[in-house]
Amino acid sequence: MIITKLQIRFNDMDPMQRVNNATYSSYLELGRLDFCNKYLTIRELSDIPFVLVRVEMDIIKSLLPLHRAEVHTYVSRIGTTSWEFGYEIIDSDTQAIYVKAKSTQVYFDYKIQKKKEIPENFRKNLLSEMKNP
């Protein structure tokens, strides 16, 4: 599992002084970036071998500015050309869950603009981050 510490910024807040709904997607993106940094060598954006095609999110409770939080990112499903990341945004101190989410990525070659089958070496990386049911 990849754990990404969050820094809650002032501009993450909505008028009710809690993290804005749209900001949670940005926090999930930080988890995906940490996955990329761990397993890929990226010199330019087209080196990222996937495209995000779906995000599903349940906000369990509001994340407030003084909370210490982190995103837990893991692989929840692997198919032939796509996989799902599962996420939990949790309180670093109490382990309370603020958000549960998942996203679907498709292995994609930006140079030829086509999806491709997940290669074995990348599949091994995904398997190493697979969460046990």
Protein Blocks (a to p, Z undefined) as FASTA:
>chain_A
ZZddddddfklpcfkopacfklmmmmmmmmmmmmmmmmpccfbfklpgcdcfbdcdddfb
dcdfkbccddddddfbdcfkbccdddddddfklopafbdcddddddddfklopacdddfk
lmmmmmmmpccZZ
